[in-house]
Amino acid sequence: MSALNNYYMRYEKTENAKYVSHLDFVRMFGRAMRRAHLPIAYSEGFNPHPLLGFALPLSVGYTSECELLEITLTEAVPCEEIMHRLNSVLPIGVKINEVFEGKSRMKKLEIARYAVYPEKTPSGIALFMAMDEIRIDKKTKSGVKECDIRPDIKDIKVTCGKIEMVLSAGSRANLKPEVVISAMNKYISGYSSGDCHYHRMEIYDADMNII
């Protein structure tokens, strides 16, 4: 068997693509690889599937400018050509911005930065961040349970009509900004965010190096 070739790419997910579930998104990328005539490698076994790896699944309704995808090809293809071929077949709202050769550092992912656009921004962020505990109902693998999310909130600031949040992310701990908004509505006196739009801005390792 010939040597496999690893690549990773950064892409954005915007517009109506934000309503596509992660599972459907994985299938869409597999179809795009075939339509782009890229020599994608497949897993072995009774049910082979394209060798694709996503850094951090994006919740339905979220947009992002920093999504990360790993692919494995059976032949070497120039990075610019991979980007051009895929962008020519991907749907509106999904765009590859960069392609690199080699394996990514996605396993080191521990932090994500989000921009949240609420109907109303809060004025009590300093008091909120000074709390020792922030307990809120959170969906876990074992069901909904009350958790202290304060350790997973790295930073929050309000600027230009949006709330920027730096939160734990990845396999060790993963805090969604919508949970933080629920906590703000609960703990900040008189605050009600209204409907919010969530946008992922960047993903980092534990030392805040961009993944």
Disulfide bonds with the S-S distance in Angstrom:
none
